[in-house]
């Protein structure tokens, strides 16, 4: 029995240069940018909202690709988990107290 092995199974899913776990982050950022652009557009005008949206989309995409290059797909989870850890652990032993 022959079995085909596809080499793409070990590679992360990529959408417009954004890989794996960064896709939901990009989606959440895009939703926030649209909401902010709608608010700015309703206050200042349509062109101000479009300019705000365009600037934030380009800046957000560039920032996301920079973070993606700095931290790998699994390294970002490790970095966030490391930030949640305490700086030190204080241990008060009853055996050694005087």
C-alpha positions as CSV (number, residue, x, y, z in Angstrom):
1,X,0.0,0.0,0.0
2,X,1.4,3.4,-1.0
3,X,1.0,6.4,1.1
4,X,1.6,10.0,0.0
5,X,3.3,12.3,2.5
6,X,2.8,16.1,2.0
7,X,5.6,18.3,3.1
8,X,3.3,21.3,3.9
9,X,1.9,19.6,7.1
10,X,4.8,20.7,9.2
11,X,4.7,24.4,8.0
12,X,2.4,26.9,9.7
13,X,-0.6,28.3,7.9
14,X,0.3,31.6,6.2
15,X,-2.1,34.4,5.2
16,X,-0.6,37.5,3.5
17,X,2.8,36.9,5.1
18,X,1.3,36.5,8.6
19,X,1.9,33.0,10.0
20,X,0.1,30.7,12.4
21,X,-0.8,32.1,15.8
22,X,-0.4,35.7,14.6
23,X,-3.5,35.5,12.3
24,X,-6.0,35.9,15.2
25,X,-4.0,38.8,16.5
26,X,-4.1,40.4,13.1
27,X,-7.8,39.8,12.9
28,X,-8.4,41.4,16.3
29,X,-6.3,44.4,15.4
30,X,-8.2,44.8,12.1
31,X,-11.5,44.9,13.9
32,X,-10.2,47.4,16.4
33,X,-8.8,49.6,13.6
34,X,-12.2,49.5,11.8
35,X,-14.0,50.5,14.9
36,X,-11.6,53.4,15.6
37,X,-11.8,54.5,12.0
38,X,-15.6,54.6,12.2
39,X,-15.4,56.7,15.4
40,X,-12.9,59.1,13.8
41,X,-14.9,59.2,10.6
42,X,-18.1,60.1,12.4
43,X,-16.4,62.9,14.4
44,X,-14.0,64.4,11.9
45,X,-15.3,63.3,8.5
46,X,-15.1,60.5,6.0
47,X,-11.6,61.3,4.6
48,X,-10.1,61.6,8.1
49,X,-11.6,58.1,9.0
50,X,-10.2,56.6,5.8
51,X,-6.8,58.2,6.4
52,X,-6.7,56.9,10.0
53,X,-7.7,53.4,8.9
54,X,-5.1,53.3,6.1
55,X,-2.3,54.6,8.4
56,X,-3.2,52.2,11.2
57,X,-3.5,49.2,8.9
58,X,-0.1,49.8,7.3
59,X,1.5,50.5,10.7
60,X,-0.2,47.5,12.3
61,X,0.9,45.2,9.5
62,X,4.5,46.4,9.6
63,X,4.6,46.1,13.4
64,X,3.1,42.6,13.3
65,X,5.6,41.4,10.7
66,X,8.4,42.8,12.8
67,X,7.2,41.0,15.9
68,X,6.7,37.9,13.9
69,X,10.4,38.0,12.7
70,X,11.6,38.8,16.2
71,X,9.6,36.0,18.0
72,X,8.8,32.7,16.3
73,X,5.4,31.1,16.4
74,X,6.0,29.4,19.7
75,X,8.4,32.0,21.2
76,X,5.7,34.6,21.5
77,X,3.7,32.3,23.8
78,X,6.8,31.6,25.9
79,X,7.5,35.3,26.1
80,X,3.9,36.2,27.3
81,X,4.0,33.3,29.8
82,X,7.4,34.5,31.1
83,X,6.0,38.0,31.7
84,X,3.3,36.5,33.9
85,X,5.8,34.8,36.2
86,X,6.9,36.6,39.4
87,X,10.3,38.2,39.5
88,X,11.3,36.1,42.5
89,X,9.8,33.6,45.0
90,X,10.1,34.3,48.7
91,X,10.4,31.1,50.7
92,X,10.0,31.3,54.5
93,X,11.2,28.1,56.0
94,X,10.2,27.2,59.5
95,X,13.2,24.9,59.8
96,X,15.8,27.6,59.4
97,X,14.1,30.5,61.2
98,X,15.7,31.8,64.4
